[in-house]
Amino acid sequence: MLTAARPAARLGAVALTAAALAATAAPAFAAASASPAPVTVPAGLYGKSDPTYDGVWRQGLSLIALHTQGVTPAASAISWLTGQQCADGGWPSYNADPAKGCTPATEDTNATSVAVQALVALGGHDAAVGKAVAWYKKVQNADGGWSDNPGTPSDGNSTGLVVAALTAAGTAPASVARNGKTGLDGLHSSGKEHLTMQLAGSAPGPDFSSTGWAVLSLANNGRAADAERAAQWLSSNGVAWAQGNGTPSPSALATLVLDASATGLDAHHFGGADLVAALEATGPAPAATAAASAAASAPAAAAKTSSSSFSPWWIIGVGLVAGAGIGIFISISKSKRR
């Protein structure tokens, strides 16, 4: 079994730094007396945990995953996502008060990617998608790639996600260039059965998040057998990870739903769990249940599949496998964001 060491999550470093600064800036007595502020999760948002670092990310993934299962989401879930878009076209990780506008430095190419893909899958949001494409062109780096937050060096994770978003939006990634270079430059394919992570001072352990993304990448790069083997491994080992310790992670559940869809497994019977029902339960009640909407849309879905290679999980996976530890570690930081 091939494994790969996992780099430290950017979010972890940022969170630890912020905590350290807060501790030094606050009066000594405040640390002893202060208690954590309660988390207020906006109506319409999937998940019950603090959305500061992953609100848009988990919302986009959840909407895409439910869409693959024939679920019509609540209008509030869609309006929450569209309401997070900034005036220039990008999305932040989360904006607690959209009425105040966005700070450009907080806009997030990764969050924007899943938002775009969700809106494309749901349909009827061409204007918002077009603004996002224009924003991607504006913040592209000189090397042709993208970073998580504009103004920092390109990374394979973010570049792969932008390539997926552009593809979803109907814009050929090869046509979006800076200095003659595109996001496709340097991306190449690789695959593993499942990935491990190793943090300082600890033994290697399974990296469920990266394995979940690898399944999508393998499935969409002609490695169906490898993808199915990894998905089966997740079915046997990854359900507890997605369900969390009493607080299910919509991002993790959505990833497994997409893995099931990509490999032909049943998301309603995945490792003994109904992932679709579990994901639905983390957010607003859907406008139509999976059973009802799937039955109603089956003929149209069959026609769409036979006439086009488009599907939501395909556009997430395209371009995201990049060997030498680049795209296969897709959005590592997001795996820690509940």
Backbone torsions as a table, in degrees:
resi	resn	phi	psi	omega
1	MET	NA	127.9	177.9
2	LEU	-84.6	139.1	177.3
3	THR	-129.1	167.0	178.4
4	ALA	-142.4	135.5	177.7
5	ALA	-70.4	142.6	-176.6
6	ARG	-98.8	128.8	177.4
7	PRO	-68.8	159.2	180.0
8	ALA	-62.8	138.4	-179.6
9	ALA	-68.1	134.6	178.2
10	ARG	-59.6	-40.4	-178.0
11	LEU	-61.2	-41.0	-179.1
12	GLY	-59.7	-43.8	179.9
13	ALA	-64.6	-43.0	-179.9
14	VAL	-64.0	-45.2	-177.7
15	ALA	-63.3	-41.6	-179.6
16	LEU	-67.1	-40.1	178.4
17	THR	-63.1	-45.1	-180.0
18	ALA	-61.7	-40.4	180.0
19	ALA	-64.5	-40.1	-179.8
20	ALA	-65.6	-42.8	178.8
21	LEU	-63.7	-41.8	-180.0
22	ALA	-62.7	-38.2	-178.5
23	ALA	-66.6	-38.3	-178.6
24	THR	-77.3	-27.1	-176.7
25	ALA	-82.2	-27.9	-174.9
26	ALA	-83.5	150.5	175.0
27	PRO	-60.0	150.4	-175.6
28	ALA	-59.3	-38.4	-176.7
29	PHE	-70.1	-22.6	-177.8
30	ALA	-67.5	-36.7	-178.3
31	ALA	-63.6	-33.4	-177.1
32	ALA	-79.5	-30.6	-173.3
33	SER	-99.6	-20.9	-175.2
34	ALA	-74.5	146.7	174.7
35	SER	-122.1	151.6	-177.5
36	PRO	-57.0	136.0	178.4
37	ALA	-70.0	140.4	179.5
38	PRO	-64.0	144.0	-179.4
39	VAL	-85.2	125.9	176.3
40	THR	-104.1	111.6	-179.2
41	VAL	-93.7	124.2	-177.8
42	PRO	-61.0	149.0	174.3
43	ALA	-63.0	139.7	179.8
44	GLY	95.6	-14.2	-176.9
45	LEU	-91.9	138.4	175.6
46	TYR	-78.6	141.0	178.9
47	GLY	94.6	153.6	-177.1
48	LYS	-111.6	-4.0	-177.5
49	SER	-89.7	171.1	-178.4
50	ASP	-54.9	120.9	-176.8
51	PRO	-88.2	5.7	-172.1
52	THR	-52.7	-43.3	-174.2
53	TYR	-101.2	-10.2	-174.9
54	ASP	-144.1	16.8	-175.5
55	GLY	-55.7	-53.6	-178.9
56	VAL	-68.7	-39.2	-179.2
57	TRP	-58.9	-51.7	-176.5
58	ARG	-71.4	-29.6	177.8
59	GLN	-67.6	-46.7	179.7
60	GLY	-61.1	-47.2	179.0
61	LEU	-60.6	-42.3	-178.1
62	SER	-63.7	-43.8	-179.9
63	LEU	-64.4	-40.9	179.1
64	ILE	-64.9	-47.8	-177.3
65	ALA	-62.0	-44.8	179.1
66	LEU	-64.9	-35.2	178.6
67	HIS	-61.6	-39.4	179.7
68	THR	-63.9	-21.1	-177.9
69	GLN	-100.8	11.8	176.3
70	GLY	77.4	20.3	179.9
71	VAL	-91.5	130.7	173.6
72	THR	-93.2	113.3	-174.9
73	PRO	-71.9	161.9	175.9
74	ALA	-63.9	146.0	178.1
75	ALA	-58.3	-33.9	-179.3
76	SER	-65.2	-31.0	179.1
77	ALA	-69.1	-38.3	179.7
78	ILE	-73.9	-44.0	-178.5
79	SER	-65.5	-31.7	176.5
80	TRP	-62.6	-43.1	-178.9
81	LEU	-66.8	-47.5	-179.3
82	THR	-64.9	-31.8	179.6
83	GLY	-70.0	-14.7	178.9
84	GLN	-85.2	-12.4	-176.9
85	GLN	-66.3	137.2	178.9
86	CYS	-79.8	162.7	-176.4
87	ALA	-62.1	-29.6	-178.3
88	ASP	-87.5	-2.8	173.9
89	GLY	114.4	-20.1	179.1
90	GLY	-85.1	173.7	174.7
91	TRP	-121.0	143.5	170.5
92	PRO	-84.8	173.3	172.4
93	SER	-63.4	-36.9	178.6
94	TYR	-171.2	137.2	176.6
95	ASN	-124.9	110.5	-176.5
96	ALA	-67.1	-25.4	-178.9
97	ASP	-137.6	81.1	-177.5
98	PRO	-56.2	-26.6	-179.0
99	ALA	-62.3	-23.3	-179.9
100	LYS	-86.6	-1.7	179.9
101	GLY	82.4	-178.6	-175.8
102	CYS	-109.8	151.3	168.7
103	THR	-93.2	118.6	-175.0
104	PRO	-50.5	-36.7	-176.9
105	ALA	-65.7	-19.2	-178.9
106	THR	-92.8	-5.2	179.9
107	GLU	-67.8	145.7	-165.6
108	ASP	-129.8	115.6	-179.5
109	THR	-63.8	-32.5	-179.0
110	ASN	-68.8	-48.3	177.7
111	ALA	-61.3	-40.4	179.8
112	THR	-62.1	-36.8	-178.7
113	SER	-62.2	-48.6	-178.3
114	VAL	-71.6	-29.8	176.0
115	ALA	-64.6	-45.9	178.7
116	VAL	-60.3	-46.6	-177.0
117	GLN	-65.2	-36.6	177.7
118	ALA	-65.2	-44.7	-177.8
119	LEU	-69.1	-34.9	175.1
120	VAL	-64.5	-45.0	-179.1
121	ALA	-62.2	-41.4	-178.1
122	LEU	-75.2	-29.9	178.8
123	GLY	82.2	156.6	175.1
124	GLY	84.7	16.8	-177.6
125	HIS	-130.2	41.6	-175.0
126	ASP	-61.3	-38.5	-177.6
127	ALA	-63.8	-45.2	179.5
128	ALA	-64.1	-41.1	179.5
129	VAL	-65.4	-42.3	179.3
130	GLY	-61.7	-38.7	177.6
131	LYS	-65.5	-36.4	179.4
132	ALA	-66.7	-41.2	178.3
133	VAL	-61.7	-43.3	178.6
134	ALA	-62.2	-38.0	178.3
135	TRP	-66.0	-41.7	177.9
136	TYR	-59.3	-41.2	179.2
137	LYS	-64.4	-35.8	-178.0
138	LYS	-70.6	-35.1	-173.9
139	VAL	-101.2	8.4	177.5
140	GLN	-62.8	138.5	-179.7
141	ASN	-80.2	166.1	-176.5
142	ALA	-63.7	-24.2	179.4
143	ASP	-86.6	4.2	178.7
144	GLY	92.4	-10.5	-177.7
145	GLY	-100.3	-170.2	-180.0
146	TRP	-135.8	154.0	172.5
147	SER	-107.6	170.4	177.8
148	ASP	-60.4	-55.9	175.5
149	ASN	-108.7	128.0	-177.7
150	PRO	-53.4	144.0	178.7
151	GLY	99.6	-1.6	177.5
152	THR	-118.7	165.1	-175.7
153	PRO	-60.2	149.1	179.9
154	SER	-64.3	149.7	172.3
155	ASP	-137.6	153.3	-175.6
156	GLY	-64.1	-34.8	-179.7
157	ASN	-59.7	-52.3	-177.7
158	SER	-67.3	-40.8	-179.7
159	THR	-61.8	-42.1	178.1
160	GLY	-61.2	-40.1	179.7
161	LEU	-68.9	-36.9	177.4
162	VAL	-66.6	-41.0	176.6
163	VAL	-56.8	-42.5	178.8
164	ALA	-63.8	-42.5	-179.4
165	ALA	-65.3	-42.9	178.7
166	LEU	-61.9	-42.3	178.2
167	THR	-61.3	-43.8	179.2
168	ALA	-61.3	-38.1	-176.8
169	ALA	-78.4	-2.3	179.7
170	GLY	82.9	18.2	177.8
171	THR	-108.3	118.7	-178.8
172	ALA	-63.3	122.2	-179.8
173	PRO	-55.8	-31.4	-179.7
174	ALA	-68.4	-15.5	-179.8
175	SER	-90.8	-5.5	-179.8
176	VAL	-105.6	104.4	-172.3
177	ALA	-133.7	153.5	172.4
178	ARG	-133.1	125.5	-176.5
179	ASN	56.7	33.1	178.4
180	GLY	78.0	6.6	-178.2
181	LYS	-116.0	142.2	-179.8
182	THR	-117.3	171.1	178.9
183	GLY	-67.4	-16.3	179.9
184	LEU	-77.7	-20.8	-179.5
185	ASP	-63.1	126.7	177.5
186	GLY	91.2	-14.5	178.4
187	LEU	-83.6	132.6	177.3
188	HIS	-149.0	167.1	-168.1
189	SER	-96.8	151.9	176.9
190	SER	-161.4	166.2	179.5
191	GLY	-160.7	153.5	-179.3
192	LYS	-143.1	158.5	-179.5
193	GLU	-69.5	-53.2	168.0
194	HIS	-152.0	157.1	-174.1
195	LEU	-103.9	156.8	176.3
196	THR	-121.0	161.9	172.1
197	MET	-125.7	151.0	178.5
198	GLN	-138.4	115.1	177.3
199	LEU	-96.8	155.3	-177.2
200	ALA	-54.5	130.1	176.5
201	GLY	82.2	5.1	-179.1
202	SER	-131.8	160.3	178.5
203	ALA	-77.3	155.0	177.9
204	PRO	-60.7	145.3	177.5
205	GLY	-140.6	165.1	-178.4
206	PRO	-60.9	138.2	174.6
207	ASP	-105.2	91.5	-174.5
208	PHE	-64.7	-39.8	-177.4
209	SER	-63.4	-50.8	-179.2
210	SER	-66.1	-34.4	176.5
211	THR	-64.0	-40.1	177.7
212	GLY	-61.0	-41.4	177.4
213	TRP	-70.3	-34.4	177.8
214	ALA	-62.7	-36.0	177.6
215	VAL	-57.7	-47.0	-180.0
216	LEU	-62.7	-42.6	-178.7
217	SER	-65.5	-45.6	179.7
218	LEU	-62.3	-43.6	-178.6
219	ALA	-61.7	-30.9	-175.8
220	ASN	-100.4	8.9	173.8
221	ASN	-123.4	29.8	174.2
222	GLY	76.4	17.9	-178.4
223	ARG	-113.4	57.2	-174.0
224	ALA	-60.0	-42.8	-178.1
225	ALA	-64.6	-43.1	178.3
226	ASP	-64.5	-40.6	179.8
227	ALA	-62.9	-44.0	-178.6
228	GLU	-66.6	-38.5	179.0
229	ARG	-62.3	-43.2	178.8
230	ALA	-67.2	-37.6	178.7
231	ALA	-66.1	-38.6	177.1
232	GLN	-64.1	-37.7	176.6
233	TRP	-62.6	-42.7	177.7
234	LEU	-64.2	-36.4	178.5
235	SER	-61.4	-35.5	-178.3
236	SER	-86.0	-23.1	-170.5
237	ASN	-127.2	-15.5	-168.8
238	GLY	-104.5	-5.4	-175.6
239	VAL	-66.2	-41.1	179.8
240	ALA	-61.6	-36.9	177.0
241	TRP	-58.9	-44.6	-177.5
242	ALA	-71.1	-33.4	-177.9
243	GLN	-78.0	-19.1	175.2
244	GLY	67.3	-175.2	177.8
245	ASN	-93.6	70.0	-179.3
246	GLY	85.0	-5.9	178.2
247	THR	-128.4	87.8	-177.1
248	PRO	-57.3	141.4	179.1
249	SER	-94.6	114.2	178.7
250	PRO	-61.7	-34.7	179.1
251	SER	-63.2	-45.5	-179.7
252	ALA	-66.8	-44.4	178.3
253	LEU	-61.4	-42.5	179.8
254	ALA	-63.3	-40.7	178.9
255	THR	-60.6	-43.7	179.4
256	LEU	-67.9	-36.2	175.7
257	VAL	-61.4	-43.4	179.2
258	LEU	-65.9	-38.0	176.7
259	ASP	-61.6	-43.9	179.0
260	ALA	-61.6	-45.1	-179.9
261	SER	-62.5	-40.2	-176.7
262	ALA	-69.8	-25.5	-174.8
263	THR	-112.8	5.6	177.0
264	GLY	80.3	13.7	176.7
265	LEU	-85.6	165.3	-177.4
266	ASP	-94.5	111.1	-178.9
267	ALA	-67.2	-17.8	177.4
268	HIS	-83.0	-13.3	178.9
269	HIS	-139.3	70.9	-175.0
270	PHE	-116.8	106.5	-178.2
271	GLY	61.2	32.3	-180.0
272	GLY	81.2	8.5	-178.2
273	ALA	-124.3	151.0	172.7
274	ASP	-95.6	94.3	-176.5
275	LEU	-63.8	-35.7	-177.8
276	VAL	-65.1	-48.0	178.8
277	ALA	-62.8	-39.3	179.4
278	ALA	-64.3	-40.1	178.9
279	LEU	-69.1	-42.9	177.2
280	GLU	-56.6	-38.1	-175.7
281	ALA	-69.3	-16.0	-179.0
282	THR	-83.9	-7.7	-176.3
283	GLY	-137.4	-165.3	-179.5
284	PRO	-65.9	148.7	-179.4
285	ALA	-58.1	133.9	-177.7
286	PRO	-66.6	155.8	177.9
287	ALA	-69.7	-29.0	176.1
288	ALA	-143.6	140.2	-178.8
289	THR	-74.3	162.6	-178.6
290	ALA	-59.1	-44.5	-176.7
291	ALA	-63.2	-44.9	-176.5
292	ALA	-68.9	-46.8	-176.7
293	SER	-73.1	-31.5	178.7
294	ALA	-66.1	-41.5	179.3
295	ALA	-64.9	-38.7	-178.1
296	ALA	-72.6	-31.5	-174.1
297	SER	-101.0	1.3	-175.6
298	ALA	-56.6	-48.2	179.8
299	PRO	-60.7	-42.2	-179.6
300	ALA	-66.5	-39.1	180.0
301	ALA	-65.1	-39.8	179.5
302	ALA	-64.2	-41.5	179.4
303	ALA	-64.5	-40.4	-179.2
304	LYS	-65.0	-41.6	-179.9
305	THR	-64.6	-38.6	-177.1
306	SER	-74.5	-22.7	-175.5
307	SER	-103.9	-8.2	-175.2
308	SER	-153.4	152.1	177.1
309	SER	-88.5	4.3	-178.1
310	PHE	-71.3	136.4	165.4
311	SER	-163.2	151.8	-176.4
312	PRO	-55.4	-43.4	-178.3
313	TRP	-68.0	-26.7	179.3
314	TRP	-66.7	-43.1	-176.7
315	ILE	-73.2	-22.7	172.4
316	ILE	-71.6	-41.9	-173.9
317	GLY	-77.5	-28.2	-171.9
318	VAL	-59.8	130.4	175.3
319	GLY	77.9	0.2	-172.4
320	LEU	-90.9	-10.0	174.3
321	VAL	-88.8	117.6	175.1
322	ALA	-134.4	120.6	-173.2
323	GLY	-64.4	-176.2	-179.3
324	ALA	56.2	32.1	174.2
325	GLY	75.1	25.6	-179.2
326	ILE	-92.5	-91.3	-171.5
327	GLY	-73.6	-17.2	-177.8
328	ILE	-68.0	-19.2	175.7
329	PHE	-94.2	43.4	-171.7
330	ILE	-54.3	123.4	177.4
331	SER	45.9	56.8	179.3
332	ILE	-53.7	-42.8	-175.7
333	SER	-62.0	-29.7	-177.0
334	LYS	-69.5	-22.2	-176.9
335	SER	-66.8	-17.9	179.2
336	LYS	-98.8	-0.8	-176.9
337	ARG	-95.6	113.1	-177.8
338	ARG	-84.7	NA	NA
